[in-house]
Amino acid sequence: MEKLIYSFPASKTVEQPAHVGVVGSGDLEILVEPTDENKTVVEIRTGITGFQDTWKKVIERFVSQNDVSARIRINDFGATPGVVSIRLAQAVEVSTNGTNHN
């Protein structure tokens, strides 16, 4: 199991916690928690090692597009970068509009 942590400055707040996805074959789970800090902290736990650069690029793109101040936990089970991006977008939508998607 590999654990990666990324932190970026951010300015927009999220309204509520969010939970999207499930941990299962080829998928992932994302949990978003509001924070009072002006930064996004992303913690990734993955069983697939050696993809730090890919993860960093996906997370950097997400943060540059969304600028949300939150603590984000990602539990990965081999999801592709496209699935990660979709789930992150869902998590931001849920954290601002409600209704969790599992």
C-alpha positions in Angstrom: 0.0 0.0 0.0 1.4 3.4 -1.0 0.4 6.6 0.6 0.8 9.9 -1.2 0.0 13.4 0.2 -0.2 16.6 -1.8 -1.0 20.1 -0.6 -1.9 23.2 -2.6 -3.1 26.7 -1.7 -6.9 27.2 -2.3 -9.5 29.9 -1.7 -13.0 28.5 -2.3 -14.7 26.6 0.5 -16.9 23.5 0.2 -20.2 23.6 2.1 -20.4 20.0 3.4 -18.7 16.7 3.5 -19.0 14.4 0.5 -18.5 10.7 -0.2 -18.5 9.3 -3.8 -17.5 6.0 -5.2 -16.6 2.6 -3.7 -13.4 0.8 -3.2 -13.6 -2.2 -5.6 -12.0 -3.7 -8.6 -10.8 -0.8 -10.8 -12.5 1.9 -8.9 -12.0 4.3 -6.0 -13.6 6.1 -3.1 -13.3 9.8 -2.5 -14.1 11.6 0.8 -14.2 15.4 1.0 -14.2 17.3 4.2 -14.5 21.1 4.5 -11.7 22.9 6.2 -11.0 26.4 7.5 -7.5 26.4 6.1 -6.8 28.1 2.7 -5.4 24.9 1.2 -6.3 21.6 -0.4 -4.7 18.6 1.2 -5.1 15.4 -0.8 -4.2 12.0 0.8 -4.1 9.0 -1.6 -3.9 5.4 -0.5 -3.3 3.0 -3.3 -2.3 -0.5 -3.8 -0.8 0.3 -7.2 2.8 1.6 -6.7 5.0 3.6 -9.0 2.4 6.2 -10.3 3.4 9.2 -8.2 3.9 11.4 -11.2 0.6 10.5 -12.7 -1.3 11.1 -9.5 0.5 14.4 -9.0 -0.6 15.6 -12.5 -4.2 14.5 -12.0 -4.4 16.2 -8.6 -2.7 19.4 -9.9 -5.2 19.6 -12.8 -8.1 19.1 -10.4 -6.9 21.8 -8.0 -6.2 24.3 -10.8 -9.7 23.8 -12.2 -11.6 23.8 -8.8 -9.5 25.8 -6.2 -11.5 24.2 -3.3 -10.2 24.4 0.2 -10.8 20.9 1.6 -9.2 17.8 2.9 -9.6 15.0 0.3 -9.0 11.4 1.0 -8.8 9.0 -2.0 -8.8 5.2 -1.5 -7.8 3.7 -4.8 -8.1 0.2 -6.2 -6.5 0.6 -9.6 -8.7 3.4 -11.1 -7.6 5.1 -14.3 -6.8 8.8 -14.4 -10.1 9.4 -16.2 -12.1 7.7 -13.4 -10.2 9.7 -10.8 -11.0 13.0 -12.6 -14.7 12.1 -12.9 -14.9 11.0 -9.2 -13.2 14.2 -8.1 -15.6 16.3 -10.1 -18.5 14.3 -8.5 -17.1 14.9 -5.1 -16.9 18.7 -5.6 -20.5 18.7 -6.9 -21.7 16.8 -3.9 -19.8 19.0 -1.5 -21.5 22.0 -2.9 -25.0 20.7 -3.9 -25.6 17.7 -1.6 -26.6 14.1 -2.2 -23.8 11.6 -2.0 -23.1 9.2 -4.9 -21.8 5.7 -4.0 
